[in-house]
Amino acid sequence: MFEVDINFIAVVAAAVLAMVIGALWYSPLLFGKNMKDCEKPTLIKRLAAFFNCLVVALVLAYFIELTAVADITEAAILAAAIWLGFIATTLISGVIWGKETLKVHLIVAGYYLVSYVAMSILITWITYR
């Protein structure tokens, strides 16, 4: 395995940022009114979501270090490439094979794009400022 030095403070900060973005993204201020089937999150669901964000932030930090990304532009490009190659393409299966609407797909995929880019920028900024 490749040895990298991960800034865990940056990882936790990025996970918190993703949770804040998600809270805003799925609020009535932005796209919450379009997500009719979403139920109000319980504490357990919020903790699970935070753990999920921690894992994503850790993997993003790993790739940032592995690829020697050192500025926020490169961080944003890396995150967008990860999103396009893995997230957007995986999520579209719900539209192709499932019953998810394109509108819901775009809302969910948009959240992941914004949060991945924001997390990568924050991790890079904290690590290399």
N, C-alpha and C positions, 0 to 999 in steps of 0.2 A: 504494500500500500504506500501511497505517496505521503511523505511526512510534511505537514503544514502547521503553521502557528495560527490558531484561531483566537480572535479577540471575543471572549465570551460575554463581555459587557456589551459589545456591539450586537451580538446575537440576541441577547435579552431585549435590548432597546429596539431592535428591528421587529421582534415578535410583538412587543407592545405597540409599535407603530402600525403593524398589520391589523391588530385588533381594533385600533382607533379608526383606521381606514374602513374596516369592515362595518363597524358600528355606524359610521356616517354613510357608507355606500348603501347599506340595507335599511337605512332610516327613511321615514317619510319625506325627509328633505331631498333625498336623491332618488333611489330606485325601490325603496321598500314597498311603495304602493303597487308596484308591478309584480311583487312576489306574494301572490295570494295564498299559496299553500304553506308558507313558512309559519311555524309556530314560535311563540315567544321563547327565547332560550332560557333554560334553567341554569343553575350554577354549575351543574355537572357538564352541561353542553358548553358553557363558556370556558371551563377548565380544559375540556377536551380540545376545543378550538385553539386555546392558547398553547397547549402542548403541540398541536399540529403546526402552529405558527413558529414555535421554537425549532421544530424539526426542519421546516422549510428554511428558516434563517440560518441554521447550522449548515445545511447543505449548500445554501448560497454562499456563505462565508468560506466553506471548503473550496468551492469552485472559484471564488474570487482569489483566494490564495494560490490555488493550483495553477490558475492561468496568469498569475502575476498582474492582475488588474490593479492599477494604482491611482486611477482618477475616476471621478463620478460619471463622466461620459462613457468610459469603457464599462463601468459597472452597469449603467443603464442598458447598454447594448447587449452585454452578457445576459442580463435578466430577461430582456425582451426575446433573445434567441432561445433561452431555456423555456420561456413561456410558449413561444411559437412551436418549438419542436416537441414539447411534452404536454403542456397544459391545454392549449387551444385545440390541438389535434385529438387529444383524448376526450375532452369535453364535447366535441362535435358529435361523438358517437351517440350521445343522448338524443340529438336531433335526428341523426340518420336512422338509428335503430330503435330508439325509444319514442316516448311521447312528449319530449321536451320541445317547447317552441323555440324558434330562432331568437325571439326577443329575450326569453329567459336565458338562453345560452349566451347571448351577447352581454347581458348584465353580469352573469357569473364570470364569464371569461374576462370581461373588462375589469372586474374586481381583482382577479388574479394578476392581470397585467400591471395594473396600477400598484398593487401591493408588492409584487416581486421587484419591480423597478425601484420603488421607494425603499424597500428593505435593502436592496443591493447598494443603492446610493448611500444610505445611512451607515451600513456596515463599512463601506469603503471610506467614507468621510471620517468616522470615528477611528478607524484603524490607521489611517494615513495622514490625519491632519497634523 
